[in-house]
Amino acid sequence: MISASWKSAGKTTVALGLLRLLGREGPVVSFKKGPDYIDPMWHRVASGGECYNLDPWMMGAEICRESFVRASLKYPGGLALIEGNHGLHDGLDMAGSDSSAGLAALLDTPVVLVIDGRRVNRGVAAQVLGLMAMPPKVNIAGVILNHVASARQEAKQREAIETYCKVPVLGAVPSSASLVLPERHLGLVTVGESPDAEAFIDAAAEQVSKHCDIDAIKVLFDSAPPFDAPEPITIPTPETSAKARIGVFRDDAFCFYYPDNLEALRASGAELVFIDTFKTTSLPEIDGLYLGGGFPESFFEQLSANTGLMRDVRERIEAGMPAWAECGGLIYLCRSATWQGQTWPLCGVLPIDIGYQRKPAGCGYLELESRAGSAWFGDGERIRAHEFHYSKPAEGSPELACQFDVARGFGLTGHEDGILHKNLFASYAHLHAAANPHWAKRFVELAVSFKS
C-alpha cells in the first residue's frame, strides 16, 4: 500500500509513477481505498490493468477481502498495489477499522508512506513515529520523502527517520511544478479531459525511477505474508448467451462506474452496450439503461443540444424500460439545470429543475433505509453508498415518490433519496455492487421482463 501522513502529500503521483514502471515489466492490478472514481481512471492508464475500489465502510471487512482476492486472481503472477486515501489513519471509526491503516491491517500488506517534506527537517521523524504508534498498527516498511527542497534537507530527514523510526527511506522526490495533477471542484480532473495525462504519468515514472530505490520497493511485494483467502473465491464470468442488452452512458460526461458494477451486470446475464452521449443521437436496441455519474455540468451545451437522444431516453423510460441513474445520470433526466448563470433544458423525465451551489450539498458516505418495497429494493432494506454533489433540486421543485429515508448524508433533499418513476430508480447515491450483491441481478431481471 502507498499511503501518506495526510491528504495531498503526493501519494497519487508516486503511485502513478510506480504503476507505470511496474506495468512495463508485467501484469499489475491496482486498488484504490475508498469510493473514489477519478484516481482509478489514472491508475488504469498508468498500469494498463484494472483498478478496483476497496472500502471497508461501504463493503465490510469480508467483502473487502473477497474483492481483493477475486481481483488479484485475474492477474496471475502479477503485483497488487493499493493506494490509500486521505491520511493513513483518517476515517469515521475511532478504532480506525475504515481507515487506510485498517485496510492494510485487514489485508496484512506492507505500507510505504509518502511524506510531504516541505517546511520540516528532523521533525519529520515525529510524524512517522506517530503514524507507527497509532492503532491499528501496520507494517510501515518504508518512507518516500516528497517535495524535498535540497540535498541538505533530504539528508536531515533521512537520518532522523532511519535513526529514530528504524524504517528505511526508499526515495526522496524533489518539488516539481510539472508533477501537480490538475484539479476541479470535485477533485482531480479525469483522464479523459487531460490531454497531457500520458506525459504526466511518464514524468511521474521518470522522477520515481530517478529518485527512489525501485529494487527495494519491488522486494516489499514479496515481503507480504501469504494471504489466508476467504473460501470459496469464484471469479464471476459472463453467461454464454446474454439475457438482455443494457445500455451504459460512457464518455467524458458520464464516466463514474465501478468496474465491479459492470462485471456484476455481465455476470448476471447482461450484454453491455456503451453509448457516447456526444455522438449518439438515438438509443440502440436495448432493454435497460445505466446512467452513471460524472461531470454533466461541464458538457451541458452538448448534452442539451442532443435532443434526439434525450427524446429517445424519455420515451423508453415512459414505456417502462428499466433505468438506473445516479448523480450525473439523475441530473440528465431532470427538466433543466442552471450552471454558472445559464439554464440548460435537459431530458425532462423528472419534473425537477437542478441548481448548483458553491459548497457541496452532499459530500461523503451515504446510508439509506427503504421505506417501502419496489422492484429494486425490499422494504426496510438498508444500503451504504457514497455521494459528492454540488447540485440539488432548485426551490419550488415538486416532491416525487422516493424509496429511501436518509439515515446519514444528504441524498436528494436532506431527508430522502431514490426517486421511483415507472421502472426508473434515480438517486444521488453511488452504489457499489460488491456491497449490494442483489443489485445487478434485479437490474437484469427487470431488463429481461421489459424485453419480453
Secondary structure, DSSP 8 states (H G I E B T S, - for coil): -EEESSTTSSHHHHHHHHHHHHHTTS-EEEEEESS-SHHHHHHHHHHSS-EEEE-HHHH-HHHHHHHHHHHHTTSTT-EEEEE--SSTT-SSSTT-TTSHHHHHHHHT--EEEEEE-TT-STTHHHHHHHHHHSSS---EEEEEEEEE--HHHHHHHHHHHHHHT---EEEEEE--GGG---EETTEE--GGG-TTHHHHHHHHHHHHHHHB-HHHHHHHHHHS------S--------SS-SEEEEEE-SSSEEE--HHHHHHHHHTTEEEEEE-TTT-SS--S-SEEEE-EE-GGGGHHHHHH-HHHHHHHHHHHHTT--EEEETHHHHHHEEEEEETTEEEE---SEEEEEEE-SS-SEEEEEEEEESS--SSS-TT-EEEEEEEESEEE-TT-----EEEEEEES-TTTSSEEEEEETTEEEES-B--TTT-THHHHHHHHHHHHHH-
